[in-house]
Amino acid sequence: MESNYKNIIKNAYKSASLIKDEGKIATYIPELANVNPEMFGVHITKTDGTNYGEGNNLEKFSIQSIVKVLSLSLAYKILGEQLWERVDVEPSGAKFDSLLLLETNKGIPRNPFINAGAIVICDVLISNLGDAKVEFLAYVRELSGLPTLTYSDKIADSEKATGYRNVALCNFIKSFGNIKNEPSEVLDFYFDMCSLEMSCKELSYTFTFLANKGKTLEGKKILKKSKCKRINALMLTCGFYDESGEFAFKVGLPGKSGVGGGIVALYPNNFAIAVWSPKLNPHGNSYKGMHLLEEVTTHSELSIF
Ligand code: GLN
């Protein structure tokens, strides 16, 4: 991988470009339907700082649920192990916006990456920060090295107008007492957080701290090594909703997807990679993105297994 990683990315991109994309763009957030479905990009950033991209890797897109890894990392940094009293660490085996298991689990979401869990994480951040929206943005700006990064009002407003399932989830969890703040405030932060836009290049750079024992490429310590280990374990077991097993089986890396068609994956002590193709498979994960990552780990022989 060391010297030929660019060729591996180039070939995987070419091969994934040729497949018949059977995916469908997400339309339940009206603004996401306006994206060109043919966009396709990939970018890898290694922990030594070298990086390489192909296709539309410099174009910004809506990162959606990928942000849930960053919000979890901040909440975990603040609360430590106490956090797991509010959210569990088990795969859900259900769709990302499912309400099903909340009833039996008395309002404790199965994990922080399904919508229910990410909404509880937003509640934790609101309770523990002065102005959660401002401070979370500052945290992501620091990680990404993008001082002008900001929420997209267009995307957030589009989801605020149509996000009935998330409203239901938040109110349902509140009924069990696992949301401490006003549901409207929690949801407002949740929708803003999901509206962040980044390119594959920016995302792969941002996520290197999780491949680099908790340090940014500039050497700034963000998270303890042991906490990184746990977040990577959650990405592996829960990062792709009811397709997490399949991703581990085919790709073999910790990762996280979003309905904007982005996927981030990482190989500890080596690299973080981001891919974007907006058409999604029935599980809500990028159809071509999954294919490309499978090619990369197959040809590099780099999987954590
Ligand atoms: N904002 C989206 C939602 O709450 C995020 C879902 C996703 O990316 N899977 O439905």
Residues whose N, C-alpha, C, O or C-beta is under 5 A from the ligand:
A	BS01	LIG	Q64 S65 F96 N115 C194 S257 G258 V259
